[in-house]
Amino acid sequence: MPTITEAYVDSLAPNAGAMKNGRDLVKKNSFPVLNESPDATLLFGECKGSGKEPYRCSADFVNEASPVFRCSCPSRQFPCKHALGLLYARALGNPFTTAEVPQDIADKRDKAEKREEKKKDAAESEGNAPAAKRKVNKSALVKKFASQLEGLRLLEKLVLQLVQSGLGSADKKTVQMIEDQAKQLGNHYIPGVQAQLRELVHTLQTEGDREAVYSQAIERLLYMHSLVKKGVSYLEKRIDDPELPMETDSSLEEQLGHAWQLAELREYGRVKPGAELLQLSFQSYTDAARGEYVDAGWWADLGDGTVRSTRHLRPFRAARALKEEDTVRAVIQTEELFVYPGEVNARVRWDAATQRDADGDDFAKVKKTAASSYADVVKQVKNIIKNPLGDKTPVMLVAYRSIDNTADGFCLRDAQGKLLPICDLKSNGRETSSLIALLDEKDLKDQAALVMFNHRLDDNRLRVQLMSIVTDSRIIRLLY
């Protein structure tokens, strides 16, 4: 069983409300029975409810990397507040009595063990033979490609129409026409492209400096034009050869709207065994254009120093039923790390994982992998943002000799004396430069920083926003 801390329980809660409700149950002494199995793999107990019978809840850690939570309550949240309360009781030091595993849980464990044995036997029988390729209905796939291609052609006509008429002539009627076109694209299996049109509508409806709005709209149109060009070429090839492998050298599939399945990532060899990740930054924000809440995290892979990302999406309509992600301060130890296609800050996901406390060795590993030459980093970033479909705000881990307050504002300085100007990006609406004055003097020298790059069109310069600072003993998070 892992060490049950309040932070660990917080990470399991589906949302802030469930966290509060679970804690309140402990404060109200709602657990007359708190038990622990002799082998310390199961916590179980009874919680007072609104009915005559108490709710029977448990937290099963027989597989520590993938704990199972059970409760007799009708809640649709997972884990429910009763299971969370059970864990909070343990984290807060409430006494647990040693007791034998209940028969119903023992039966469920046996069934789960038999299922795992069957899977293991099946895997062993296959030996080292490569996994069988998934069967595909070629006819249905070609029809889907043709429909996607038709949708991209419709988008191409719309983009050309908007460019020819000029954004200055865009009015409410134009915006309504774009919205109608976005709805029509919903019939062509390209939700990623559909979302881009909605982003354009959202941009045109933004109040404020019209010149800035038009600049953002032009960038959006250029992106869609490039997406059409590359998407059409890619889909035409797949129509000619339905068995052509999916694009994994870039995020084109995802940009078109494909939702990668774990089985697909495994088939294409995008699985890394036994990875350890340390979260460097976390941010939750609302994407109004796409109608969803986004929980985004940036992580350092302690194995090779690569900066990975996670993105948890919660559509407005289903947000209450989905788990809300939060900051993670422990080291995540994954059994398998699934890596999505992408050029930089590739998105990752895992199913089974354990946690351990981060220590000085972990922070030292992160600092060691930070880029020491700003000239090399800038060259890499320029190559990324030159790609019309590339990430315009790539995130990098850089070392700095000092953070200096110059005539142009705060700057990061590397060992060669090269500077990276620090700014606050309007795109995320969060200010971090004002927090630099609150840092200790020792944090301003010989540390590492996670930064988000941005290219300013007005002066053609690259600037960075500070997201976090990694020292020898801690991570100072500036961006939330």
Phi, psi and omega in degrees: 000135178291166175290119183274106176246166178298322179296322179296316180294321178303321183292339180272339186293140180290335179195173183296326179297318179295322177300312181296316182295322178295318178295320181298326179298322180290318180298327181273006181056047183276003181247090178289338181233122176228118184234158176222137180290156181303327181269007176060033177252354184221130169250132179210156182186188180236139181236133179296134178237194181281342180264185180289321182272137177287160175276134180258116185236159181205157174230111188258117182248029178299328169246096188301328182286342181218073182296152180243130180247132181231149177201148181274001180282162182271009185298145177268351178284148183218118352292154179282173183294334180288317177294322177294319178299322177301316180289321177297325178299320179291315182296328182271003174087016176294143183288136176246140179264135178289129181210156180292151179297128178303148185299321182296324178287322177299320179296318180293324177297318180299316180297318179295321180295321179294322177297317180294322179297320178297317179297319181294317179297319180296320180294319180293325181293332178282344180063219181263015180293143179297149181299141180295137180290138181297140178285136183235136174280099186300321182296314180294324181293318179296320178298320179295315179300319180296320179293319177297318180298319179297319178297320178294325178295321178296319179295320180300316179297319181294316180299315179297322179296317181293322180291318182293321181280338178088138181291335180297337180267001181292126179230190181300324179294321179295315180298319179295322178296320178294319178298318179296321179294322178297319178297320180296325180294343177298344179267005187241017173058035177229065182299332178294318178291319178302319180296326179296321177295321178294326176297321179296317177300314180299320179296314181294334180272357181290133177278155177124205183300113184294327179297318178293321179297315181294325178297316178295320180295320179296317177301320179295319179294320178297319179298313182295323178298317179293321179296320177298313183299310181287323181295318179298313180300317182293314182291325178297321177294321182286332175292319179293327181221088183300339180272005178297133181300151177291154180289119180237358179274352178213179180264023184303316181302315181291325179293329174285337177122009180288133176262105184295132174267151181299326178297324179291317179298321178294318181299325181267013175071025182262053179229131179244120182280146171056048180270150175243131183235141175237120182288128181260332181203154180212142180210135173250136179209168181255126175258092185295323182296322181267352178068047181206155172268142183239126173251108186248137178229149175237132190231149172261126173282113185292348179283315184228001177082000179298138176272112179260171177221154171234148179217111181255120185254132179233098179304144182310317186292333184244012187300323183293334183267356183251146180293134177268123181286160181214175178301139177239124182257346180275165173278128178269124178252104185268145172287317177220133177250117179269126184249118180283152177299141180173155184276323183213148182050047183307138180287143181230165178205153175214156178257304183255132180200156173241171180232152172217157180293139176284144180227184183300325179297322180293316179296324179295321178298316181296314181298325182294329183271356180293140180294130185264339182251115179292330179299317179291320180295315180298320178298317179295316181295319180299320179295328179289310186283343176292333177292120182305331180259006182282164178292124181275352178227063181295150181251130183228154175255119184234147175272152175221144176282323180198161169250115187250146174262101184260181178297333180266007181109189181291144178218150169271138180239129179270181184295337179269000179090001178288147185247147169238112179296139180260136180217178172246124183281133178289337185296328181254353174066018180244134178260130178235340183296330180291344181276347182300323181296342181270353182284151175291155181302322182292336179282348182270358183227137172054052177232190176236151182227138170269123185231151175251121182277152176210139179259121179270123181286330185294324179237006176057041181239152174268135175230166180229149170253132177289127177256319177197162178237132180253118177253188180287345186231353183194172172244123178262110184269125181254329183258123178231000000 
